[in-house]
Amino acid sequence: MNSRVRFKEAAGVYAETKVQELAERKLRFDKLELGRQRDDIRRRQRLAAMPAIESTQNLSQDLGRSLTLSRTADEE
Protein backbone atom coordinates (compact mmCIF):
# COMPACT_ATOMS: atom_id res chain seq x y z
CA MET A 1 0.00 0.00 0.00
CA ASN A 2 1.50 3.33 -0.98
CA SER A 3 1.77 6.30 1.36
CA ARG A 4 -0.95 8.33 -0.40
CA VAL A 5 -3.53 5.59 0.16
CA ARG A 6 -2.50 5.22 3.82
CA PHE A 7 -2.69 8.98 4.29
CA LYS A 8 -6.16 9.16 2.71
CA GLU A 9 -7.44 6.35 4.92
CA ALA A 10 -6.01 7.94 8.05
CA ALA A 11 -7.35 11.41 7.24
CA GLY A 12 -10.87 10.20 6.52
CA VAL A 13 -13.33 12.76 5.16
CA TYR A 14 -10.74 15.51 4.67
CA ALA A 15 -8.16 13.34 2.94
CA GLU A 16 -8.88 14.41 -0.62
CA THR A 17 -8.65 18.10 0.32
CA LYS A 18 -5.42 17.56 2.22
CA VAL A 19 -3.87 15.56 -0.63
CA GLN A 20 -4.80 18.34 -3.06
CA GLU A 21 -3.34 20.94 -0.70
CA LEU A 22 -0.06 19.04 -0.41
CA ALA A 23 0.10 18.50 -4.17
CA GLU A 24 -0.46 22.21 -4.77
CA ARG A 25 2.24 23.12 -2.24
CA LYS A 26 4.69 20.78 -3.97
CA LEU A 27 3.81 22.16 -7.39
CA ARG A 28 4.26 25.73 -6.15
CA PHE A 29 7.69 24.82 -4.83
CA ASP A 30 8.75 23.02 -8.02
CA LYS A 31 7.09 25.34 -10.58
CA LEU A 32 6.92 28.90 -9.28
CA GLU A 33 5.47 30.35 -12.49
CA LEU A 34 2.53 27.94 -12.46
CA GLY A 35 1.76 28.99 -8.90
CA ARG A 36 1.77 32.65 -9.91
CA GLN A 37 -0.53 31.93 -12.85
CA ARG A 38 -2.94 30.03 -10.61
CA ASP A 39 -2.95 32.91 -8.09
CA ASP A 40 -3.71 35.36 -10.90
CA ILE A 41 -6.60 33.25 -12.19
CA ARG A 42 -8.07 32.82 -8.70
CA ARG A 43 -7.76 36.56 -8.00
CA ARG A 44 -9.64 37.37 -11.23
CA GLN A 45 -12.34 34.82 -10.35
CA ARG A 46 -12.78 36.37 -6.89
CA LEU A 47 -13.00 39.86 -8.37
CA ALA A 48 -15.59 38.68 -10.90
CA ALA A 49 -17.66 37.12 -8.11
CA MET A 50 -17.62 40.23 -5.91
CA PRO A 51 -20.70 41.97 -7.42
CA ALA A 52 -22.82 38.83 -6.97
CA ILE A 53 -21.65 38.41 -3.36
CA GLU A 54 -22.32 42.06 -2.54
CA SER A 55 -25.76 41.85 -4.16
CA THR A 56 -26.62 38.78 -2.08
CA GLN A 57 -25.42 40.49 1.09
CA ASN A 58 -27.50 43.59 0.34
CA LEU A 59 -30.54 41.45 -0.35
CA SER A 60 -30.06 39.59 2.94
CA GLN A 61 -29.74 42.87 4.84
CA ASP A 62 -32.88 44.26 3.18
CA LEU A 63 -34.78 41.08 4.03
CA GLY A 64 -33.61 41.28 7.64
CA ARG A 65 -34.75 44.89 7.90
CA SER A 66 -38.10 44.10 6.37
CA LEU A 67 -38.65 41.17 8.76
CA THR A 68 -37.76 43.37 11.71
CA LEU A 69 -40.20 46.05 10.54
CA SER A 70 -42.99 43.51 10.02
CA ARG A 71 -42.47 42.08 13.51
CA THR A 72 -42.57 45.58 14.99
CA ALA A 73 -45.81 46.33 13.11
CA ASP A 74 -47.36 43.06 14.29
CA GLU A 75 -46.52 43.83 17.91
CA GLU A 76 -48.24 47.23 17.83
C-alpha positions in Angstrom: 0.0 0.0 0.0 1.5 3.3 -1.0 1.8 6.3 1.4 -0.9 8.3 -0.4 -3.5 5.6 0.2 -2.5 5.2 3.8 -2.7 9.0 4.3 -6.2 9.2 2.7 -7.4 6.3 4.9 -6.0 7.9 8.0 -7.3 11.4 7.2 -10.9 10.2 6.5 -13.3 12.8 5.2 -10.7 15.5 4.7 -8.2 13.3 2.9 -8.9 14.4 -0.6 -8.7 18.1 0.3 -5.4 17.6 2.2 -3.9 15.6 -0.6 -4.8 18.3 -3.1 -3.3 20.9 -0.7 -0.1 19.0 -0.4 0.1 18.5 -4.2 -0.5 22.2 -4.8 2.2 23.1 -2.2 4.7 20.8 -4.0 3.8 22.2 -7.4 4.3 25.7 -6.2 7.7 24.8 -4.8 8.8 23.0 -8.0 7.1 25.3 -10.6 6.9 28.9 -9.3 5.5 30.3 -12.5 2.5 27.9 -12.5 1.8 29.0 -8.9 1.8 32.7 -9.9 -0.5 31.9 -12.9 -2.9 30.0 -10.6 -3.0 32.9 -8.1 -3.7 35.4 -10.9 -6.6 33.3 -12.2 -8.1 32.8 -8.7 -7.8 36.6 -8.0 -9.6 37.4 -11.2 -12.3 34.8 -10.3 -12.8 36.4 -6.9 -13.0 39.9 -8.4 -15.6 38.7 -10.9 -17.7 37.1 -8.1 -17.6 40.2 -5.9 -20.7 42.0 -7.4 -22.8 38.8 -7.0 -21.6 38.4 -3.4 -22.3 42.1 -2.5 -25.8 41.9 -4.2 -26.6 38.8 -2.1 -25.4 40.5 1.1 -27.5 43.6 0.3 -30.5 41.4 -0.4 -30.1 39.6 2.9 -29.7 42.9 4.8 -32.9 44.3 3.2 -34.8 41.1 4.0 -33.6 41.3 7.6 -34.8 44.9 7.9 -38.1 44.1 6.4 -38.6 41.2 8.8 -37.8 43.4 11.7 -40.2 46.1 10.5 -43.0 43.5 10.0 -42.5 42.1 13.5 -42.6 45.6 15.0 -45.8 46.3 13.1 -47.4 43.1 14.3 -46.5 43.8 17.9 -48.2 47.2 17.8 
